[in-house]
Amino acid sequence: MTARANPFATCHLERIPFRFPQGMGWETLLKRLEELNWCASIVGGNGTGKTTLLEQLSPQLKKRGFEPVMFRLQTESGMKEKDRLVEKLREVKAPGFILLDGAEQLSTRQWLPVRGAASEAAGFIITVHRTSRLPVALELETSAKLLKNLVESLTGGMLPDGEAETLFHRHRANLRDCLRELYDRWAG
């Protein structure tokens, strides 16, 4: 099987619309963000969909006249990269809108200048693992049921009974890692 033919390949995963918690949707989230003056956090553990939500939020913001700019920090991001982030954020002025993925990578010493640098932007949305720094717009959680639904939409079929629960617990609720394991299984 070619990598592209694998239903769990990145190109297929990126096409899946974000699955909001029950009772939520784009309008609800956008209203909440507006109430928070477009300055908020999306909170959740690894593999809960924070990055996916942030990426899919970008076109929603464009529809409202904003110009979203995405920044990403990863575990491997070094001190110099984090320090350069402040310079890059200062360049974003309204209607520019900052989307910062991985803000938990910043220490308090690094966070304060980042927060100040974002003040000229029309909005500032971050993803973090725990509640902190900015008001929470949405807190994300995963479930074995969500994993099962995602697999069904990718493969058109279902996992064997109990498999979603097994994967979910083995990967400690990290759906990204569950889907990576399924990618490897399909490839193998």
N, C-alpha and C positions, 0 to 999 in steps of 0.2 A: 504494500500500500504506500502510495506517495504521501508525503507530509500534508500536502494540500487536500488530499482525499480523506484524511482523518477528520471525523466530525468534531474532534476536540482541538483542532488546530486553531491558532490565534485568529486567523482570518474569519473563522466561523463564530468563535466566541464573541468577537467584536460586533457582530451583527445582532446579537441578542439584546433586546431592549432591557433596560434596568427594571428589575422587579421591585416595585415599592411595597412596603408593608401595607397590610389591609387598611383601607380607608385613606390612603395617601395616593398622590399622583403629582404630575407636574404643576398643575394649578395650585394645589395645596402647598407644595414646597416653595414655589415662587412667591406665594402670598406670605408665607412664613419668613422668607428671606427679606422681602420688602419690609415687613414689620420690624425686622432686626436691622434695618437700614443697610441692607446688602453687606453686612459684616457678621459672619457666622462660621461655625465649624460643622463638619460632618464627621461623626464619631463612630468608630467601629474597630474591631480587631482585624488581624490579618485575614485577607480573603473574604471579607464581608461585602465587597462591592463598592467601596469608597471611591476608588479610582475610576471605575466604570461610571458611577453616578456623576462624578466631576466631569468626565469627558462628554457625557451625554447632556450635561447641564449647559455646556458651551453654546450649542445651537439655540437652546431655549433663551439664553441671555441675548444672543444676537437678534432674535425676534423682537426683543424689547429695546433695541437700540444701543445695547452695550457692545463693546469690543473686547471679548475675553482673551486673556493671555495666560497660557498654562505654564506653570513652573513645577518641577519635580525634584524632590530630595529623596535619596535612597540611603539605606544603611551604609553603603560604601561612600557616600558623599563626604569629601574631605573638608577640612577647615577652610581652605582657600575658596572652594566652591560655595560654601555657606556664606563666607564673607562677601564674595562677588554677587551673591543674590541680592544683597541690599542695594548695590549699584543698579542692578537690572530692574528692581522693583521701583526705584525712584524715577525711572524713565516712563513708567506707566501712569498716564494722566487721564482723567475723565474725558471721554466715555470709556476709556480703557478699564478693564475689570480684571482683577488678579484672582486666579485660581491656583492655589498652592497645595500640591499633593505631598504628603509626608512631613507635615510641620512638626511632628513629634521628634524628628531628627535634630531639631534646634534646641540648644540649651537655653536657659533663661537669659544668659548674657547675649546670645545670638538672637533670641526672639525680640527683645526690646527694639533694636535698630530695624529689624524686619518690619515690625508693626508700625513704627514711625515712617519707614520708607513707603509703606502702602497707603499712607493717608491722602495722597493726591488722586488715587484711583477712585472710580465710581463705585467700586465694591471690592470686597476681599473675603473670599471663601477658602477655608483650609480644610484638609483632612487630618485627623489625629486619631490615635488609638484610645485615648481616654478624655473625658470631659476636662477641659482646661482652656485657658487663654482667651477664647471667644465664646459667645453664647452658642448653644447647640441648636442648629436648625433641624437636624435629623440624626437619630442614633440607629445604627444598623445592626441587625442580628441575622444569623443564618439558621437554617434548619435542614434536617434530612429530607423533609418534604420539598423544600425549595431545590435542593440538589436533584432530587428525583424529577421535578418539573423541568429543570434545566436540561438534564440528560434526555428527557423525552422530546424536548423541542429541538435538540441537536441531532438525535438519532432517529426520531420517529418511533422509537420503541421504548421499552421499559427495562430497567435494571431487574435482575432476579430479586425475588422477595428477600427483604432484609439487607440487600447490598448497599443501598443508600445509607442506611443507618450505620452499617459497618464502616464504610468509607468516611462518613461524617465524624464518627468517634475516633477513628484511627488518625485523622488529620486535625483533630481538635477544633472542629467547626470551621476550618479554613477551606472554603469552597474552591479557591484557586488551586490549592494542593490536591484536592479531590479530583478536579478536572485534569490536572497534570498526570495523575496516576492513570486515569482513564485514557488519556492520550497515549501513554506508554503501552497500556494493554492493547489498544487498537493497533498501534504500530507494530507490536511484537507478534 
